């Protein structure tokens, strides 16, 4: 996961982390009605662009900064190549997530709103 560092606040990083992991979180929370309800509340808050950092910390059981650092790191030289000029960010600039689709791939969509991400 890549984040735009220039003006990234804790809430923007929280929303970026949430967007990046939403499908995985949905799968994991589907096994527990309480967690599914908690996740639904976080999705509603994220869509309304209200703060979710504290809610995510509670759901994940860890500090948000720790989760962002762990997810943002990767092994150097691993993974497939990406075109540098094809970088996309949050459609309304609410989060700091940056996605790079494979060359000539489809424009990524926001996991929370479903809207196409905007080219950076």
Helices and strands as residue ranges (DSSP letters): E 2-3, H 10-29, H 33-47, H 53-60, H 64-72, E 88-89, E 97-99, E 118-119
